[in-house]
């Protein structure tokens, strides 16, 4: 090969090499460019649909559930008992230093994301140690605005978190971010925020924490259960000392301060927060219990629900005044009363009095207690009898005492013998012997079914003695049952909640009126006529006719359980069904003015005073009218002989009820 040819070949190879290197770098550049644009596109897609991080509310871990009255005034707010926000100037300086030195030592130097922290974390992991790379700002973002994603272990979540953290640092100062962090971080033992933690573990304000106490609390966020000072004091002490070492290394405390704090024994002093549930706590507590039947505790206490209720604040005040006034007049500080008022037209609970003083006893006597209603239960026997065609004018032997089974001897109140009375009179006088015959004639099973259909939810055994009110029933259920009569025989559940919205304003529940006709209009109208007799003439609540000033028709029934332990009046007007109970929390005989208590001097005056105020300016109305009367059977078709008969329940003594 000639020299010229060899030079040509060599020249061609050098050009090939030059072209190959340029091509390689060009390819790499194109690849990097492509990767850059691909990565940018990917990251851009990750940053789509971000939560609204510009709102301060986005950085709250929990939002209180707000409860509204019927007039849209705020009744109460539900929230975690030991969550309280405080301003940064109400936090011990030791806490501010300890939390920064422990969680994010470069907090005041980075812009939301700390590259040096990431490097330290990588080095620590390589060397077998462990150190977090997330800044305080990132932790705040993760626990608040991105709380729904906080457990996702993905690059996408970390990118979204870092982006929002950087944006957040543009919107807030470092101290504002630190303040939000300290108010939202979880310290274990159900304590959210530094103030809650200070109370929970040391029973003091966050402003009063010592160096050792601050170091103990600031060591908790990494693993609250592991370092719990109450449950795991040794682990908590070791963690506290690590925090103190970091504070020393950062130059925020001296060696002497560190040594003194390390030498301190860890002594906790558990504290607790009270639960603030508004001006009408028994009702607010009742609403909370209803919510907990359909939502978990976290949603109720932290979910930011907006709960619209039926409570009428003005009527509630009148109910409370009626109860308080009568209890004070009786001069017995141990005596209690409960009241529930229901609107028969829709089932709305307008007022609830659950006891004398919620601060003394939170057990709700209006919704939780099951107390014997005495003769006020006879209304359900009456409803069954009229529904089966028993004429209110049928004659019944109402003498006393009578024996209806070998072990069931029944007496009227005061053992008074009334002779023969009509069913209507037997109801007005509250003859126990008369109604013992009525329930035997119509069947105890049918009375149980009728009570359930009208609104009584508790389990009731099918014994004849139930007509005398031997089974405990909550006040709210009695008000609901009587509302069925006032509504022309239409049953509606007693409703406390009309609508629930989530924190974003979306309706998650809305009550729909769906009444059930359980009594014919004719039977309901006939019942009202019979029940009016209780409130006038010789009826057991005749005092109503002489003391009621509200211009409304009224009907009802008294009730007294055995040994005068439970005193009731359940009354209805066209606008309200009101059940009132009076007695002791621990069942005992009630005395008023040195004599046995009676509905006419306990529950009845409460009812009258409440209704007089509640309906003072309400135009007169009438109960729903029917086109005719029920289809009554022949009186001779009923077995009301008053003679001994079989009975499915044994009682060792006579039963008094009126």
C-alpha positions as CSV (number, residue, x, y, z in Angstrom):
1,X,0.0,0.0,0.0
2,X,1.3,3.4,-1.0
3,X,2.0,6.2,1.5
4,X,-0.8,8.2,0.0
5,X,-3.3,5.4,0.5
6,X,-2.1,4.8,4.1
7,X,-2.4,8.5,4.9
8,X,-5.9,8.5,3.4
9,X,-6.9,5.5,5.5
10,X,-5.4,7.1,8.7
11,X,-7.1,10.4,7.9
12,X,-10.4,8.6,7.5
13,X,-9.9,6.8,10.9
14,X,-9.2,10.0,12.7
15,X,-12.3,11.7,11.2
16,X,-14.3,8.6,12.2
17,X,-12.9,8.8,15.8
18,X,-13.7,12.6,15.9
19,X,-17.1,12.1,14.5
20,X,-17.8,9.2,17.0
21,X,-16.8,11.3,20.1
22,X,-18.9,14.3,18.9
23,X,-21.8,12.0,18.3
24,X,-21.5,10.3,21.7
25,X,-21.5,13.7,23.5
26,X,-24.3,14.8,21.3
27,X,-26.3,11.6,22.1
28,X,-25.7,12.1,25.8
29,X,-26.8,15.7,25.6
30,X,-29.9,14.7,23.7
31,X,-30.6,11.9,26.3
32,X,-30.1,14.3,29.2
33,X,-32.4,16.8,27.5
34,X,-35.0,14.2,26.9
35,X,-34.7,12.9,30.5
36,X,-34.9,16.5,31.8
37,X,-38.1,17.2,29.8
38,X,-39.5,13.8,30.7
39,X,-38.7,14.3,34.4
40,X,-40.1,17.8,34.3
41,X,-43.3,16.4,32.7
42,X,-43.4,13.7,35.4
43,X,-42.8,16.1,38.3
44,X,-45.4,18.4,36.8
45,X,-48.0,15.7,36.8
46,X,-47.1,14.9,40.4
47,X,-47.7,18.5,41.4
48,X,-51.2,18.5,39.9
49,X,-54.3,18.5,42.1
50,X,-52.4,19.7,45.2
51,X,-54.5,20.5,48.2
52,X,-55.1,24.2,49.0
53,X,-51.8,24.8,50.8
54,X,-52.3,28.6,50.7
55,X,-55.0,28.5,53.5
56,X,-53.9,28.6,57.1
57,X,-56.6,26.1,57.9
58,X,-54.8,23.5,55.7
59,X,-52.1,23.2,58.3
60,X,-54.5,22.1,61.1
61,X,-54.4,18.4,61.8
62,X,-57.9,18.4,63.3
63,X,-60.9,20.7,62.9
64,X,-63.6,20.8,65.6
65,X,-67.0,19.6,64.8
66,X,-69.5,22.4,65.2
67,X,-73.0,21.9,66.4
68,X,-75.7,24.4,65.4
69,X,-79.1,25.1,66.9
70,X,-82.3,25.4,64.8
71,X,-81.6,29.1,64.5
72,X,-78.1,28.5,63.3
73,X,-76.4,29.7,66.4
74,X,-73.5,27.6,67.6
75,X,-74.4,25.3,70.4
76,X,-71.1,23.4,70.9
77,X,-67.8,22.3,69.4
78,X,-66.4,18.8,69.7
79,X,-62.7,18.4,69.7
80,X,-60.0,16.3,71.3
81,X,-60.1,17.1,75.0
82,X,-56.3,17.6,75.2
83,X,-55.7,19.7,72.1
84,X,-55.2,23.4,72.8
85,X,-53.3,25.9,70.6
86,X,-51.1,28.5,72.1
87,X,-49.1,31.4,70.7
88,X,-45.3,31.0,70.5
89,X,-44.8,33.5,73.2
90,X,-46.7,31.2,75.6
91,X,-44.2,28.4,75.0
92,X,-41.1,27.9,77.1
93,X,-37.9,29.0,75.2
94,X,-36.4,25.6,76.1
95,X,-39.1,23.9,74.0
96,X,-38.4,26.1,71.0
97,X,-34.6,25.3,71.2
98,X,-35.1,21.6,72.0
99,X,-37.5,20.9,69.1
100,X,-35.3,22.7,66.6
101,X,-32.1,21.1,67.8
102,X,-33.8,17.6,67.7
103,X,-35.9,17.7,64.6
104,X,-34.3,20.3,62.3
105,X,-31.1,21.9,63.5
106,X,-30.8,24.0,60.3
107,X,-34.4,25.1,60.5
108,X,-33.6,28.9,60.5
109,X,-31.2,28.5,57.6
110,X,-33.0,26.5,54.9
111,X,-35.9,27.4,52.7
112,X,-38.1,24.4,53.6
113,X,-35.9,21.6,52.2
114,X,-32.4,21.0,53.7
115,X,-29.9,19.4,51.2
116,X,-27.4,19.1,54.0
117,X,-29.9,17.3,56.1
118,X,-30.5,14.9,53.2
119,X,-26.8,14.2,52.9
120,X,-26.5,13.7,56.7
121,X,-29.4,11.2,56.6
122,X,-27.8,9.2,53.7
123,X,-24.4,9.1,55.5
124,X,-26.1,8.0,58.8
125,X,-27.9,5.2,57.0
126,X,-24.7,4.1,55.2
127,X,-22.9,4.0,58.6
128,X,-25.7,2.0,60.2
129,X,-27.3,4.8,62.0
130,X,-30.6,6.6,61.5
131,X,-31.4,10.3,61.1
132,X,-34.5,11.9,59.5
133,X,-34.1,14.1,56.4
134,X,-37.4,15.9,56.7
135,X,-37.4,19.5,57.9
136,X,-39.9,20.8,60.4
137,X,-41.7,22.5,57.5
138,X,-41.9,19.2,55.6
139,X,-43.2,17.4,58.7
140,X,-45.8,20.1,59.2
141,X,-46.9,19.7,55.5
142,X,-47.0,15.9,55.8
143,X,-49.1,15.9,59.0
144,X,-51.5,18.6,57.8
145,X,-52.2,19.5,54.2
146,X,-50.9,16.1,52.9
147,X,-52.2,14.1,55.9
148,X,-54.1,11.8,53.5
149,X,-50.8,10.9,51.8
150,X,-48.5,10.9,54.8
151,X,-48.1,7.1,54.9
152,X,-47.3,6.8,51.2
153,X,-43.7,5.8,50.7
154,X,-43.2,7.2,47.3
155,X,-41.0,9.7,45.5
156,X,-44.2,11.4,44.3
157,X,-45.3,12.2,47.9
158,X,-41.8,13.4,48.8
159,X,-41.8,15.7,45.8
160,X,-45.2,17.1,46.6
161,X,-44.2,17.6,50.2
162,X,-40.9,19.4,49.3
163,X,-42.7,21.6,46.9
164,X,-45.4,22.7,49.3
165,X,-42.7,23.2,52.1
166,X,-40.8,25.6,49.9
167,X,-44.0,27.5,49.0
168,X,-45.0,27.6,52.6
169,X,-41.8,29.2,53.6
170,X,-42.6,32.0,51.2
171,X,-45.9,32.6,52.9
172,X,-45.0,32.4,56.6
173,X,-42.2,33.4,58.8
174,X,-40.0,30.8,60.5
175,X,-41.6,31.5,63.9
176,X,-45.1,31.1,62.4
177,X,-44.2,27.8,61.0
178,X,-42.6,26.7,64.3
179,X,-45.7,27.8,66.1
180,X,-48.0,25.8,63.8
181,X,-45.7,22.8,64.1
182,X,-45.8,22.9,67.9
183,X,-49.6,23.2,67.9
184,X,-50.2,20.3,65.6
185,X,-47.5,17.7,66.3
186,X,-48.5,14.5,68.1
187,X,-46.8,13.9,71.5
188,X,-48.5,10.6,72.4
189,X,-51.1,9.9,75.1
190,X,-53.8,11.6,72.9
191,X,-51.9,14.9,73.3
192,X,-51.8,17.0,70.2
193,X,-49.7,20.2,70.5
194,X,-47.2,21.3,73.1
195,X,-49.8,22.8,75.4
196,X,-51.7,19.5,75.6
197,X,-48.5,17.6,76.1
198,X,-47.4,19.9,78.9
199,X,-50.8,19.4,80.7
200,X,-51.0,15.7,79.9
201,X,-47.5,14.7,81.2
202,X,-46.6,17.4,83.7
203,X,-49.9,19.2,84.5
204,X,-48.5,22.6,83.7
205,X,-48.7,25.1,80.9
206,X,-46.2,25.0,78.1
207,X,-44.8,28.3,79.2
208,X,-43.7,26.8,82.5
209,X,-41.8,23.8,81.3
210,X,-38.3,23.3,82.7
211,X,-35.3,22.4,80.6
212,X,-35.5,18.7,81.5
213,X,-39.3,18.6,80.9
214,X,-39.0,20.4,77.6
215,X,-36.3,18.0,76.5
216,X,-38.5,15.1,77.5
217,X,-41.5,16.3,75.4
218,X,-39.4,17.3,72.4
219,X,-38.0,13.7,72.3
220,X,-41.5,12.3,71.8
221,X,-42.5,13.2,68.2
222,X,-40.1,10.6,66.6
223,X,-41.9,7.7,68.5
224,X,-44.5,8.8,71.0
225,X,-45.4,5.4,72.2
226,X,-41.8,4.1,72.6
227,X,-40.7,7.2,74.5
228,X,-43.9,7.7,76.5
229,X,-42.8,9.1,79.9
230,X,-45.8,7.6,81.7
231,X,-45.6,4.1,80.2
232,X,-41.9,3.9,79.4
233,X,-40.0,6.2,81.8
234,X,-36.6,4.6,81.2
235,X,-36.8,4.9,77.4
236,X,-38.1,8.5,77.9
237,X,-35.2,9.4,80.1
238,X,-32.7,8.0,77.6
239,X,-34.3,9.9,74.8
240,X,-34.5,13.1,76.9
241,X,-30.7,12.9,77.5
242,X,-30.1,12.6,73.7
243,X,-32.1,15.8,73.2
244,X,-30.1,17.5,75.9
245,X,-26.8,16.4,74.1
246,X,-28.1,17.9,70.9
247,X,-28.9,21.2,72.6
248,X,-25.4,21.3,74.1
249,X,-23.8,20.5,70.7
250,X,-25.9,23.3,69.1
251,X,-24.6,25.7,71.7
252,X,-28.0,26.4,73.2
253,X,-27.3,25.2,76.7
254,X,-24.1,25.0,78.7
255,X,-22.4,21.8,80.0
256,X,-23.6,22.6,83.5
257,X,-27.2,23.0,82.4
258,X,-27.0,19.8,80.5
259,X,-25.5,17.8,83.4
260,X,-28.1,19.2,85.9
261,X,-31.0,18.3,83.6
262,X,-29.6,14.8,83.0
263,X,-29.3,14.3,86.8
264,X,-33.0,15.1,87.3
265,X,-35.2,12.1,87.9
266,X,-38.1,11.9,85.4
267,X,-41.3,12.7,87.4
268,X,-44.6,13.0,85.6
269,X,-47.8,14.5,86.9
270,X,-50.8,13.6,84.7
271,X,-53.3,16.3,84.0
272,X,-56.5,16.5,82.1
273,X,-58.6,18.9,80.2
274,X,-62.3,19.4,80.7
275,X,-64.7,18.8,77.8
276,X,-66.4,22.0,76.7
277,X,-69.7,21.2,75.0
278,X,-71.6,24.5,75.2
279,X,-74.4,26.1,77.1
280,X,-76.7,23.1,76.8
281,X,-74.4,20.2,77.6
282,X,-77.0,17.5,78.0
283,X,-78.3,18.1,74.5
284,X,-74.8,18.5,73.1
285,X,-73.7,15.3,74.7
286,X,-76.8,13.5,73.3
287,X,-76.0,14.7,69.8
288,X,-72.4,13.5,70.2
289,X,-73.6,10.1,71.1
290,X,-75.9,10.0,68.1
291,X,-73.0,11.0,65.8
292,X,-70.8,8.2,67.3
293,X,-73.4,5.7,66.2
294,X,-72.6,6.5,62.6
295,X,-69.1,8.0,62.6
296,X,-65.9,7.0,64.2
297,X,-64.5,9.0,67.1
298,X,-61.8,10.6,65.0
299,X,-64.3,11.9,62.5
300,X,-66.6,13.3,65.3
301,X,-63.8,14.9,67.3
302,X,-61.5,16.0,64.5
303,X,-63.4,15.9,61.2
304,X,-64.7,19.4,61.1
305,X,-68.3,18.3,60.7
306,X,-71.1,20.9,60.7
307,X,-74.1,19.4,62.5
308,X,-77.4,21.1,62.3
309,X,-79.8,20.3,65.1
310,X,-83.5,20.8,66.1
311,X,-82.9,22.5,69.4
312,X,-84.8,25.8,69.9
313,X,-82.5,27.9,72.2
314,X,-85.4,30.0,73.5
315,X,-87.5,27.0,74.3
316,X,-84.5,25.2,75.8
317,X,-84.1,28.2,78.2
318,X,-87.8,28.0,79.1
319,X,-87.5,24.2,79.8
320,X,-84.4,24.7,82.0
321,X,-86.1,27.5,83.9
322,X,-89.3,25.4,84.4
323,X,-87.2,22.6,85.8
324,X,-84.9,24.7,87.9
325,X,-87.8,26.8,89.3
326,X,-89.7,23.8,90.5
327,X,-86.7,22.0,91.9
328,X,-85.8,25.1,93.9
329,X,-89.4,25.5,95.1
330,X,-89.4,22.0,96.5
331,X,-86.2,22.7,98.5
332,X,-84.5,19.4,98.0
333,X,-81.1,19.6,96.6
334,X,-80.9,15.9,95.7
335,X,-84.1,15.8,93.7
336,X,-83.7,15.7,89.9
337,X,-85.9,16.2,86.9
338,X,-85.7,15.6,83.2
339,X,-87.7,17.0,80.3
340,X,-88.0,16.4,76.6
341,X,-90.2,18.5,74.3
342,X,-90.9,17.2,70.7
343,X,-92.7,18.9,67.9
344,X,-95.4,16.3,66.8
345,X,-95.5,17.7,63.2
346,X,-92.0,16.7,62.4
347,X,-90.5,14.8,65.4
348,X,-88.0,17.6,66.1
349,X,-86.6,17.7,69.7
350,X,-87.0,21.3,70.7
351,X,-85.7,21.1,74.3
352,X,-83.8,18.6,76.5
353,X,-83.2,18.9,80.2
354,X,-81.1,15.9,81.3
355,X,-80.7,16.7,85.0
356,X,-80.1,19.4,87.6
357,X,-76.4,20.0,86.9
358,X,-74.2,18.6,84.1
359,X,-71.1,19.5,85.9
360,X,-72.1,17.4,88.8
361,X,-73.3,14.4,86.8
362,X,-73.0,13.9,83.0
363,X,-75.4,10.9,82.9
364,X,-78.4,12.1,80.9
365,X,-81.6,11.4,82.7
366,X,-83.7,12.4,79.7
367,X,-82.0,10.1,77.1
368,X,-80.0,7.5,78.9
369,X,-81.9,6.7,82.1
370,X,-84.7,4.0,81.9
371,X,-87.1,4.8,84.7
372,X,-90.5,3.1,85.3
373,X,-93.2,5.4,83.8
374,X,-96.0,4.1,86.0
375,X,-99.5,4.8,84.8
376,X,-98.2,7.1,82.0
377,X,-97.7,3.8,80.1
378,X,-101.4,3.1,80.2
379,X,-101.6,5.3,77.1
380,X,-100.2,2.5,75.0
381,X,-102.8,0.1,76.5
382,X,-105.5,2.6,75.7
383,X,-104.2,2.9,72.1
384,X,-104.4,-0.9,71.7
385,X,-107.9,-1.1,73.2
386,X,-109.3,1.7,71.0
387,X,-107.5,0.3,67.9
388,X,-109.2,-3.1,68.6
389,X,-112.6,-1.5,68.9
390,X,-113.1,-1.1,72.6
391,X,-115.5,1.8,73.3
392,X,-114.3,4.4,75.7
393,X,-117.7,4.3,77.3
394,X,-117.5,0.5,78.2
395,X,-118.1,-0.1,81.9
396,X,-115.3,-1.6,83.9
397,X,-115.2,-2.8,87.5
398,X,-112.5,-0.5,89.1
399,X,-112.8,-1.6,92.7
400,X,-109.6,-2.3,94.7
401,X,-107.9,-4.6,95.5
402,X,-108.3,-7.3,92.8
403,X,-106.4,-10.5,92.3
404,X,-105.8,-11.5,88.7
405,X,-103.5,-14.5,89.3
406,X,-102.4,-16.3,92.4
407,X,-99.3,-14.0,92.8
408,X,-100.6,-10.8,91.2
409,X,-102.8,-8.6,93.4
410,X,-103.5,-5.2,92.1
411,X,-104.6,-2.1,94.0
412,X,-105.6,1.4,92.9
413,X,-103.6,4.3,94.1
414,X,-104.4,4.6,97.8
415,X,-106.4,1.4,97.5
416,X,-109.4,3.4,96.5
417,X,-112.4,1.5,95.1
418,X,-114.1,3.4,92.3
419,X,-116.8,1.0,91.6
420,X,-117.8,0.7,87.9
421,X,-116.2,3.4,85.6
422,X,-116.1,3.8,81.9
423,X,-112.8,3.2,80.2
424,X,-112.4,6.9,79.7
425,X,-113.0,7.5,83.5
426,X,-110.7,4.6,84.4
427,X,-108.0,6.4,82.4
428,X,-108.6,9.8,84.0
429,X,-108.7,8.4,87.5
430,X,-105.8,6.0,86.6
431,X,-107.5,2.9,87.9
432,X,-104.9,0.1,88.0
433,X,-107.5,-2.6,88.5
434,X,-109.5,-1.4,85.5
435,X,-106.5,-1.4,83.2
436,X,-105.3,-4.8,84.4
437,X,-108.5,-6.1,82.9
438,X,-108.1,-4.0,79.8
439,X,-104.6,-5.4,79.0
440,X,-105.9,-9.0,79.6
441,X,-108.7,-8.3,77.2
442,X,-106.6,-6.9,74.4
443,X,-103.4,-9.0,74.9
444,X,-100.1,-8.0,76.4
445,X,-98.3,-8.9,73.1
446,X,-100.5,-6.4,71.2
447,X,-99.7,-3.7,73.8
448,X,-96.0,-4.3,73.4
449,X,-96.3,-4.1,69.6
450,X,-98.4,-0.9,69.9
451,X,-95.8,0.7,72.2
452,X,-93.0,-0.1,69.8
453,X,-95.0,1.2,66.8
454,X,-95.7,4.5,68.6
455,X,-92.0,5.1,69.5
456,X,-90.8,3.0,72.5
457,X,-87.6,1.3,71.5
458,X,-86.6,-0.5,74.7
459,X,-87.3,-4.2,75.1
460,X,-90.7,-4.9,76.8
461,X,-91.7,-8.3,78.0
462,X,-95.3,-9.3,77.2
463,X,-96.5,-9.4,80.7
464,X,-99.9,-7.9,81.8
465,X,-98.1,-5.9,84.5
466,X,-96.5,-3.6,81.8
467,X,-99.8,-1.7,81.7
468,X,-98.8,-0.3,85.1
469,X,-95.5,1.0,83.8
470,X,-93.2,-1.6,85.3
471,X,-90.6,-1.5,82.5
472,X,-88.1,1.4,82.5
473,X,-88.3,3.8,79.5
474,X,-86.2,6.9,78.6
475,X,-88.0,10.2,78.8
476,X,-87.2,11.0,75.2
477,X,-89.1,7.8,74.1
478,X,-92.1,8.7,76.1
479,X,-92.2,12.1,74.5
480,X,-91.9,10.5,71.1
481,X,-94.7,8.0,71.8
482,X,-97.1,10.7,73.0
483,X,-96.2,12.8,69.9
484,X,-97.8,10.0,67.8
485,X,-101.1,10.8,69.4
486,X,-100.8,14.5,69.0
487,X,-99.9,14.1,65.3
488,X,-103.2,12.3,64.5
489,X,-101.7,8.8,64.8
490,X,-98.6,9.4,62.7
491,X,-95.4,8.2,64.2
492,X,-92.1,10.1,63.6
493,X,-88.8,9.3,65.2
494,X,-87.7,11.9,67.7
495,X,-85.1,13.8,65.7
496,X,-82.1,15.8,67.1
497,X,-80.1,16.1,63.9
498,X,-81.5,17.5,60.6
499,X,-78.3,17.8,58.5
500,X,-74.6,17.0,58.6
501,X,-72.0,18.6,56.4
502,X,-68.3,17.6,56.1
503,X,-65.5,20.1,56.5
504,X,-65.8,21.0,52.8
505,X,-69.5,21.8,53.0
506,X,-70.7,18.6,51.4
507,X,-74.0,17.3,52.8
508,X,-73.4,13.7,54.1
509,X,-76.7,13.4,55.8
510,X,-80.1,15.1,55.7
511,X,-83.2,14.1,57.5
512,X,-86.2,13.3,55.4
513,X,-89.6,13.3,57.0
514,X,-91.2,9.8,56.7
515,X,-94.1,9.4,59.1
516,X,-95.8,6.1,59.6
517,X,-99.6,6.0,60.3
518,X,-99.7,3.6,63.3
519,X,-103.1,4.8,64.6
520,X,-106.0,5.7,62.5
521,X,-107.0,9.3,62.6
522,X,-110.2,8.2,64.3
523,X,-108.4,6.3,67.0
524,X,-105.9,9.1,67.6
525,X,-108.8,11.7,67.9
526,X,-110.6,9.4,70.3
527,X,-107.5,9.0,72.4
528,X,-107.1,12.8,72.7
529,X,-110.6,13.1,74.0
530,X,-109.9,10.4,76.6
531,X,-106.6,12.0,77.6
532,X,-108.1,15.4,78.0
533,X,-110.1,14.0,80.9
534,X,-106.8,13.6,82.9
535,X,-106.3,17.4,82.8
536,X,-109.6,18.5,84.1
537,X,-112.4,17.6,86.6
538,X,-111.4,14.7,88.8
539,X,-108.4,13.6,86.6
540,X,-105.1,13.0,88.2
541,X,-103.6,16.1,86.6
542,X,-106.7,18.3,87.0
543,X,-104.4,21.1,88.2
544,X,-103.4,21.7,84.6
545,X,-106.8,23.2,83.7
546,X,-106.5,25.7,86.5
547,X,-102.9,26.7,86.0
548,X,-102.3,26.6,82.3
549,X,-102.5,30.1,80.7
550,X,-101.4,29.2,77.2
551,X,-104.5,29.2,75.0
552,X,-104.1,25.6,73.7
553,X,-106.0,22.3,74.2
554,X,-104.1,19.9,76.4
555,X,-104.2,16.2,77.1
556,X,-101.9,13.8,78.9
557,X,-101.3,11.2,81.6
558,X,-99.6,11.1,85.0
559,X,-97.5,8.3,86.2
560,X,-96.1,7.2,89.6
561,X,-94.0,4.1,90.0
562,X,-94.1,1.8,93.0
563,X,-93.0,3.4,96.3
564,X,-93.3,6.9,94.8
565,X,-89.8,6.7,93.2
566,X,-90.6,8.0,89.7
567,X,-93.1,10.8,89.1
568,X,-94.2,11.5,85.6
569,X,-96.4,13.7,83.5
570,X,-96.6,13.3,79.7
571,X,-98.7,16.0,78.1
572,X,-99.5,17.0,74.6
573,X,-100.7,20.1,72.8
574,X,-101.1,20.5,69.0
575,X,-97.6,22.0,68.9
576,X,-95.7,20.0,71.6
577,X,-95.3,16.6,73.1
578,X,-93.6,17.0,76.5
579,X,-92.5,14.2,78.8
580,X,-91.4,15.2,82.3
581,X,-89.9,12.9,85.0
582,X,-89.0,13.7,88.5
583,X,-87.1,11.6,91.1
584,X,-83.7,10.7,92.4
585,X,-80.7,9.5,90.4
586,X,-80.4,6.6,92.8
587,X,-84.0,5.3,93.0
588,X,-85.7,6.2,96.3
589,X,-89.0,7.3,97.6
590,X,-89.7,11.0,96.8
591,X,-91.1,13.3,99.5
592,X,-92.3,16.8,98.9
593,X,-93.2,19.0,101.9
594,X,-93.1,16.1,104.3
595,X,-95.5,13.9,102.3
596,X,-95.1,11.5,99.4
597,X,-94.4,13.1,96.1
598,X,-97.0,13.1,93.4
599,X,-97.0,14.2,89.7
600,X,-99.4,17.1,90.6
601,X,-96.7,18.7,92.8
602,X,-93.6,17.7,90.8
603,X,-93.8,16.9,87.1
604,X,-97.1,18.5,86.3
605,X,-96.1,22.1,87.4
606,X,-92.9,21.7,85.4
607,X,-95.0,20.8,82.3
608,X,-97.4,23.7,82.9
609,X,-94.7,26.3,83.5
610,X,-92.8,25.2,80.4
611,X,-95.8,25.1,78.1
612,X,-97.1,28.5,79.4
613,X,-93.8,30.1,78.4
614,X,-93.2,28.2,75.2
615,X,-96.7,28.7,73.8
616,X,-97.5,32.1,75.3
617,X,-97.7,33.9,72.0
618,X,-98.8,31.0,69.9
619,X,-102.2,31.2,68.2
620,X,-104.6,28.5,69.4
621,X,-104.7,25.4,67.3
622,X,-106.6,22.1,67.4
623,X,-105.5,18.5,67.4
624,X,-105.9,16.8,64.0
625,X,-109.6,15.9,63.5
626,X,-111.0,12.7,62.1
627,X,-114.0,12.3,59.9
628,X,-115.8,10.0,62.3
629,X,-115.3,7.7,65.3
630,X,-113.5,4.3,65.4
631,X,-115.5,1.2,64.5
632,X,-116.3,0.0,68.1
633,X,-117.3,-3.5,68.9
634,X,-120.2,-4.5,71.1
635,X,-119.3,-4.0,74.8
636,X,-120.5,-7.5,75.5
637,X,-117.8,-8.9,73.3
638,X,-115.1,-8.0,75.8
639,X,-114.2,-10.1,78.9
640,X,-113.9,-7.4,81.6
641,X,-115.3,-9.4,84.5
642,X,-112.6,-8.4,87.0
643,X,-112.4,-12.1,88.1
644,X,-109.3,-14.2,88.6
645,X,-107.6,-15.2,85.4
646,X,-104.3,-16.7,84.2
647,X,-101.3,-14.4,84.2
648,X,-97.8,-14.8,82.9
649,X,-95.8,-12.9,85.4
650,X,-95.3,-13.3,89.1
651,X,-95.2,-10.4,91.5
652,X,-94.8,-10.8,95.2
653,X,-96.7,-7.6,96.2
654,X,-99.4,-5.2,95.2
655,X,-98.5,-2.6,92.7
656,X,-99.4,1.1,93.1
657,X,-99.5,3.4,90.1
658,X,-101.4,6.5,89.1
